[in-house]
Amino acid sequence: MRIAREGLPQIVLSTVVLGGAIWAAAIWFWPAAIPPALIWIWSVAFFRDPRRETVFDDRTMCAPADGTVQDITMLDGDPTIGGPAVRVGIFLSLFNVHINRSPCAGTVRSVQFKPGRFLAAMNPAAGELNESNTLVIDPETPLPGPVIVRQIVGVAARRIVCHAEPGTRLTTGERFGLIKFGSRTELIVPRMEGTQVLVGVGDRVQAGLTALVRQSAVPAESVGHGQHRQNERRIAAATP
């Protein structure tokens, strides 16, 4: 199992602290060593960084994070996109892989960190009020842009890591950062006639592996009528 290098300081610290607790408990009463041992295993597994092969066509965007789709919201307008948009919010539990990946191929236009609060990531207000980092990507043709990925902290998450900088060239599914401990990641894309959301609220997704949104070249009403109607129902149900 590959471990993300960003997690090495926490792993070393937990090894020292929990290793001492395990050793002391094993001498005193060995069953007492089980809880700290399980916590140590979790602390290592949290920073796992699995290798993933991403294969999508040039009109499909993949999930930027592992987790559960918490909400799908139709936005009348987004200031960065400059028009209607669709926002897909993904909640990452303490047991999900926390590596963030680019949803599409493109060039990073900007990276903006915003200080904020530490509300529970499942709170709908977390996206606006919590500490966050917003990555704006100019996607390669034929995808319309820009594409926005927002890393948002939660109660337990206290540090956002983002290696991408303005001008960085990303490929679909490429790692660009992570959030340490439970958190939320949002994907915001232009909403057009051919925009199809390929997941529903409650679906589990994997970064770089799950198709999240497709921007079709033809009008939405002529693209997979059944699938489109299903997506519209999902979006309507998820919209406050």
Residue pairs with C-beta under 8 A, 6 or more apart in sequence:
1 45
1 48
1 50
2 48
2 49
2 50
2 51
3 11
3 44
3 47
3 48
3 49
4 47
4 48
4 49
4 99
4 178
6 47
6 161
6 178
6 180
7 46
7 47
7 180
8 47
10 43
10 47
10 180
11 43
11 44
11 47
14 39
14 40
14 43
14 44
15 40
18 36
18 37
18 39
18 40
18 43
19 40
21 33
21 36
22 33
22 36
22 37
22 40
23 33
25 32
25 33
25 36
26 33
42 94
42 95
46 94
46 95
46 98
46 181
47 98
48 97
49 97
49 99
49 175
50 97
52 101
52 173
52 206
52 207
52 208
52 209
54 62
54 101
54 171
54 172
54 173
54 208
54 209
56 62
56 172
56 173
56 211
58 105
58 140
58 141
58 142
58 143
59 142
59 143
59 214
59 215
59 216
59 217
60 198
60 211
60 213
60 214
60 215
61 103
61 104
61 143
61 147
61 172
61 187
61 189
61 211
61 212
61 213
61 214
61 215
62 101
62 103
62 104
62 172
62 173
62 207
62 208
62 209
62 210
62 211
62 212
63 90
63 101
63 103
63 187
63 199
63 205
63 206
63 207
63 208
63 209
63 210
63 211
63 212
64 90
64 100
64 101
64 102
64 103
64 149
64 185
64 187
64 207
64 212
65 90
65 92
65 96
65 98
65 99
65 100
65 101
65 185
65 205
65 207
66 90
66 92
66 96
66 97
66 98
66 99
66 205
66 206
66 207
67 90
67 91
67 92
67 93
67 96
67 185
67 204
67 205
68 90
68 91
68 93
68 202
68 203
68 204
68 205
69 88
69 89
69 90
69 199
69 200
69 201
69 202
69 203
69 204
69 205
70 89
70 90
70 91
70 122
70 184
70 201
71 87
71 88
71 89
71 124
71 201
71 238
72 86
72 87
72 88
72 89
72 197
72 199
72 200
72 201
72 234
72 235
72 238
72 239
73 86
73 87
73 89
73 235
73 238
73 239
73 240
74 84
74 85
74 86
74 191
74 235
74 239
75 84
75 85
75 86
75 87
75 188
75 191
76 84
77 83
77 84
77 85
78 84
78 85
78 87
78 148
78 188
80 136
80 146
80 148
80 188
81 146
81 148
81 188
81 189
81 190
83 190
83 191
84 190
84 191
84 192
85 188
85 189
85 190
85 191
86 188
86 189
86 190
86 191
86 195
86 197
86 213
86 235
87 186
87 187
87 188
88 186
88 187
88 188
88 197
88 199
88 212
88 213
89 127
89 184
89 185
89 186
90 184
90 185
90 186
90 187
90 205
91 121
91 122
91 184
92 98
92 121
92 179
92 182
92 183
92 184
92 185
93 182
94 156
94 181
94 182
97 206
97 207
98 178
98 179
98 180
98 181
98 183
99 175
99 177
99 178
99 207
100 149
100 151
100 162
100 175
100 176
100 177
100 178
100 179
100 185
100 207
101 173
101 174
101 175
101 176
101 207
101 208
102 137
102 149
102 164
102 170
102 171
102 172
102 173
102 174
102 176
103 137
103 147
103 149
103 172
103 187
103 212
103 213
104 137
104 139
104 140
104 143
104 147
104 170
104 172
105 139
105 140
105 170
105 171
105 172
106 137
106 138
106 139
106 140
106 143
106 145
106 147
106 169
106 170
107 137
107 138
107 167
107 168
107 169
107 170
108 135
108 136
108 137
108 138
108 164
108 165
108 166
108 167
108 168
108 169
108 170
109 136
109 137
109 138
109 146
109 166
110 134
110 135
110 136
110 166
111 133
111 134
111 135
111 136
111 162
111 164
111 165
111 166
112 133
112 134
112 136
113 131
113 132
113 133
113 160
113 162
114 131
114 132
114 133
114 134
115 131
116 129
116 130
116 131
116 132
116 153
117 129
117 130
117 131
118 130
118 131
118 153
118 154
118 155
118 157
118 158
119 125
119 126
119 129
119 130
119 154
119 155
120 126
120 154
120 155
121 130
121 152
121 153
121 154
121 155
121 157
121 182
121 183
121 184
122 154
122 184
124 240
126 152
126 154
126 184
127 150
127 152
127 184
127 186
130 152
130 153
130 154
130 184
131 152
131 153
131 160
132 150
132 151
132 152
132 153
132 160
133 150
133 151
133 160
133 162
133 177
134 148
134 149
134 150
134 151
135 148
135 149
135 150
135 151
135 162
135 164
135 176
136 146
136 147
136 148
137 145
137 146
137 147
137 148
137 149
137 170
138 145
138 146
138 147
139 145
139 146
139 147
142 215
142 217
143 215
144 189
144 190
144 192
144 215
145 190
146 190
147 187
147 188
147 189
148 186
148 187
148 188
148 189
149 185
149 186
149 187
149 188
150 185
150 186
150 188
151 160
151 162
151 177
151 179
151 183
151 185
152 179
152 183
152 184
152 185
152 186
153 159
153 160
153 179
153 183
154 181
154 182
154 183
154 184
155 182
156 181
156 182
156 183
157 179
157 180
157 181
157 182
157 183
158 180
158 181
159 179
159 180
160 177
160 179
160 180
161 177
161 178
161 179
161 180
162 176
162 177
163 175
163 176
163 177
164 170
164 176
164 177
168 176
170 176
172 208
173 207
173 208
173 209
179 185
187 212
187 213
189 195
189 213
189 215
190 215
192 215
192 220
193 219
193 220
193 221
194 215
194 216
194 217
194 218
194 219
194 220
194 223
195 213
195 214
195 215
195 216
195 220
196 213
196 214
196 215
196 216
196 220
196 223
196 224
196 227
196 228
196 231
197 212
197 213
197 231
197 234
197 235
198 211
198 212
198 213
198 214
198 231
199 205
199 210
199 211
199 212
199 234
200 230
200 234
201 234
201 237
201 238
205 212
216 223
220 228
221 228
